């Protein structure tokens, strides 16, 4: 299963007021593992950034002056996410901005909800933790995800953090290991598969043997299993 964890930064909070996207960050998961593929782009919004938004993400109007317009990067972004399951925290916000940008272009682009499956981690978190704070920072604290580098919001960093939170929250693998294919490829670059071997001078493992009372209890249990007609495999030679 291919999943894309996505985040955006914008010039303001309301797409209905003409605010625009200024940054997109995506990381790819396949079978719940990072593939190493990501998409990251800053965008010239052709309008000023609200001061409140600038205080959140730290991106200035001057920094975006030489960045491409959304129309220049739309195809690359669209092809990257199309067909994937999009994992977004507060999905209506990001999708509202992204679909508004696509609508400004031409009929070659469908609504992202039509070409992707959408998973909203905010709704997921609210269902799992009703009545609690479920911001990304709050979830990082709850699930012990390191967000120490998050002094300011950034789309790619937030997507990476959200990927870790999502994997932890859904109860699966949480270390964001590379996929088996990529790990094998990297091993090939080194010329051989890397095997971690135990040191020959390591401290011997402690062997704890059962005492007479424990052995007797074990035999009693085996007798009861045998009496039920079941096969007692532990007594086979």
Phi, psi and omega in degrees: 000131180261125179234144176239120175269125193232145173212154177228159166239150188224173179282344181186187188271334190248113177294331179293341178266012177086013178288154190232164176280139176239347179205138174235133176228130180222143169233146185258135172241137171233125185053041175065027175228144176297137176266345187093349177274138176212164174233129180215130182207132167269150188224137174282116185276353182060031174198165181284153176269133175299146181298321179299320178291321180297325178295332181280311187254345175075009180272129185258162176300320182297322181296329185269357186302322183260012180274155183291156172285160182301322181301332181283335184249358188301313184297315180298315178296313183299316180292330180292321185265340187302132178086354182267168169270117181272127178251115187223140175268115188067063187303320181303328180295303183294317180295325178300316179290316182295316180292328176295320178295317180294323180295330180291346184268246181223185185286002180288346184244126175271164171304137183300331178294344179270339183245357179223155168270139185249130173240121180260109182289339176291314177297320178299315181293321179296325178291324181279331185227064183298140177080002180249164175290134182230030171294167179298319178297318180296321178291325176299317178295316183294322185256011176058042176265130183288115174237032185295338179275001188265062175290320175236157176289143173211137190297314183289316178298316180295325177294320179295317179294317180297324177301316179295316179298315182300313181296322178291316184294330181267007168080015181251206180301136189235359186269000179055042178293153175293156178296160179302321182297316181290321179298320178296320179297318180293324175299321180297324177296330179275352175096345180198158175290133181276121180246126178274117183254149177285142179293136182295337181261020181294159177294128181300146177291144179278127178257118180255115182267148178292143177274178184300320181295319180292321177296321179295319179297323179295316179297323178297319178296318178297323177298319181292326177293316180297323181294336180279354179095356180281156179280129181264092186292336183290345181261000178281144181280000000 
